[in-house]
Amino acid sequence: DEEARRALGEWVVEEDDRAGRQWAPLKASLSPEEYELDPERSVSSSDLSPFLFRLLAPKSRCSLAKLFLRFLGAPLAHDSATQHPVAFDLSYISERPCCP
């Protein structure tokens, strides 16, 4: 039982160490040795392709950009009545020109 606890402790320490060093996806072309040790760390285009989509309509692109800016907390021209510097700089982003 003591040996199992020691082995578990070593495993936890090793996993914590790996988590600190290997937080980003691995580029197989830059480090083939590491890829051989852990191929699951590599991300390929086939892994991402089901989640990618195209926005062909300009209104859809504009709407997505505005939603993302709102998500980030950026004040849009129609959202604030103040002359906040960011709102002034982003005044070209209003609902009227590209989104109904």
N, C-alpha and C positions, 0 to 999 in steps of 0.2 A: 504494500500500500504506500509505503514511503517512497519507493522508486517511481511509482505512478504519479505521485504528487510532484516529485522533482521533474519528471519528464513533462508534466503538464505546465509547470512553472517555466521551464525552458521554452516550451512551445509558445506560451503567452508572450514572453520576452521577445522571441524571434518574430512573432506576428506584429507586435508593436513596432519593432525596428523596421520591418518591411513596410508597414503602413506609413511610417514617417518618410521613408526613402522612395517608395513606389506609389505615390499618390496620383501621378499622372499616367496616361496611357503610354505604352512603350512603342517606340518606332523601331520596328524590326530591322530596317535597313541600317540604322545607326549602331545598334548593339545586338548582333546576331547571337552572341553567347547568352545574354540575358533572355532573349526570345526563346532559346532552346529550353531554358530553365522554367519559364512561365509564359507559354504562348497565349494564355487567356488575357494577359495584360495588353495585348496588341489589339487595336481597333481597325477594322477594315471597312471599306465603303459598303460592302454587303451587310455589315452590322447596322449601318446608319440609314441605308436607302429606304427601308419601310417607314421611316419617320420624316423624310424629306418631302416637300411638296412645292409646287410652283404657284405663284400668284400671277396670273396673266392680266387680270383687270387692274388698271391703275388705281381705281377706287379701293380695291382690296388691299393693294400695297400700302396706300396711304392710311387706310384704317388700321392695318397691322402696326405700322410705324407709330401712329398715335396711341394705340393701346399699349405698346411697349414703353413709350415715353411716360404715359400715365402710370404704368407699373413702376417705373423708376422714380416717380414722384416729381417729374418735371412739370412746372406750371405751363399750361397751354394758354394761348391768347384768350379763348372764350372762358377759361376756368377762373381767371383772376381779373378783378377790376383794378388792381393796383398796377403801378408802374415798376413791378419787380424787374431787375435787369435781365434775368433769364427769360421772363415772359416777353420782354421787349425784344430780345434777340431772337426768340422763337416765334415772333408775331406772324411770320409767314406760315406757320402751322396753325391754321384755323379750320374749323369744321366746314365752312362754306365752299372753298375752292374745289376740293376734291372728294368730299364725302357728303352724301345727302343728309 
